[in-house]
Amino acid sequence: MAKENMTSGLNITREQMIQLLNEDLAGEYQAIIAYTVYSQVLKGAEYTDIARELEAHAVEELAHAIKIAKQIDYLGGMPGVTPKPVITSTDPVTMLRADLENERITVGRYRERIRQAEAMGEFALSETLRAIIVQEQEHEIDLASALGIDVPAAKEPASKNGRNQGKQNHASRNAPLL
């Protein structure tokens, strides 16, 4: 029974995969914007190194977006153009926690997407996502280190098909991760 529950969300159609990848693409757009803005508005000597790192993260997130868009096109879909909302703040810790939470959500979503891609026999998509998840986890490490905390566990999608993830309100994204 437990195995059945785990695998039932893996059997999705090509159209569902396109929709889920477009949600993931919106998250990549969100990350590009957040990292770009945060890297420029973090103030203080203690944030110099992490600001530089966030600039590098923005470039990596753009590469992720291009890879996801390419996979959406391959599957016969049209890549979306709208980012998920970006949390803004003047507090550096709030910004870094928001980034960490978004990375946590992203890692969980990509883990699910990898399983779905493999169930569909889309192994190239699975490998593309595996390469992306390596960098996303590195981002988590960088952000947790900047915050002086351990990397929290990935946030698995709330629903079997991964659709409800990332649609939380802004307050829950800023909740303590400890």
N, C-alpha and C positions, 0 to 999 in steps of 0.2 A: 504493500500500500504506500509506504513512504517513497519507494523508488518510483512508483507510478506518478505520485505528485510531483516529484522532481523532474521527470521526463515529459510530462504533459505540456509544459510551457515551452519545450524545445521544438516541438513540431509546429512550425509556423510557415506561412506561405511566403512566397517571394515578395508580394505586396506588403505583408506585415513587416518583413525584414527592411524593406525600403522605408516604411514609416518609422520604424525604430531607429534606423541609421540616420534618418533626418532629425530625429530628436537628439541623437548623439551629436550630429553636426551642429545643431543649435547650441549645445553645450560647449563644443569646441570654439564656436564664435564668441560665446560668453567668456571663455577663458582668455581668448586673444584680447578682448576689450579690457577685461579686469586686469590682466597682467600688464598690459600697456599703460593703463591709467595708474595702477598702484605703483609701478616701477618709477613713475615720474613724481608722484605726490608723497611718497614716503620721505619723511624728513628726519634728520638727525644722524650723527656719526654712527650710531649703533645699527642703522638700517642701510648704510652705504653698500655693503656686500650683498645683502638680500635684494636690494633694489636692482643691482646689476644682474643678479640671478633671475629676477622676475622678467627682465628684458629678454634674457635668453629663453625663458619659458614661453614668452609670447611668440617668439619665432618658431619654437617647437610645436606649439599649439596650431599655428598656421599650417605647418607641414602635416599635422594630424588632420586638419580640416580638408586639406587637398586630397589626402588619401581616402578619407571617408566619402567625399564628393565623388571621387573616381569610382569607388565601389558602388555607390548609389546609381551612377550612370551605367556601370557595367550590368547591374541588375535590371536596368530598364526604367529607372526612376529619374526624377528631376531633383537635383540637390536643392534644399531649402535655402532661404536667404535671411532668415530672422533669428537673431540670437535669443537665448534665454535671458531673463533680466539679470543685470549686474548690480550687486550690492555696492553702494558707495558709502564712504565714511571718512572722517578726518582722523580717526583713531587707527594707528598702524596695526595694533593687535586685532582689531575687528576685521581689517582688510585681510590680514594673513589667515585668520581663522575662517573667513568666508572662502578664501582660496583653498584651504585645506579641506573644508567640508565639500566643496565642489569636486575636488580631486577624489575624495573618498567615494562620492556618488558615482563619478565617472569610472573608477576602477571596478566597482560593483556591476555597473551596467555593461562594461566591456567583458567582464568575466561571463556574464549571462549571454552576451552577444556571441562570444566565441563558441559557447556550447550550442547555441542555436545554429550558427553557421556550419558547424561540424555535423549537426543532425540533418541539415539540408544538403550536405555534401559540397558545401562551398568552402573548400579548404584554403583557397587563396585568400578569401576574406578573413578566415580564421587566422591565418599567418600574418596578415596585415594588422589585424587587431592585436595580436600577440606582441608585435613590434611596438605598437602604440602604447600598450599597457605597461611595458617596461619603462618608458619615459614618464608615464603618468605616476608610476610608483616612485620614480626618482624625484618627481615634483613633490610628492607627499613627504618624502624624507627631508628634502630641503626646507619645506614649510614647517614641518614639525620641529626640525632642528632650530630654525629661526625663532620658534615659539618656546623652545626649551622643553618640549614634551615628546613622549613616544608617539610613533605613528599609530593612529587609531585603526581598528579593523575596517576593512572595506564595507561599504554599505550595500548589501544585496538588494536588488530590486524588490519592491513591495508586492508586486503582482507576478504571476507566473510568466506573463509575457513581457515584463519589464516596462510597461507603459506608465505606471503611476509614479515611477521614480523621477525625482527632479522637479516635481510640481508642488513642492512644499512651499509654505509661505516663508518670507524672509526671516522672520523671527526664529524659526526652527533651524535655519541654516547657520545662525549665529550662536546657537546653543553651545554650551561648553562641550568640548570634545574629550575631556578627561574622564 
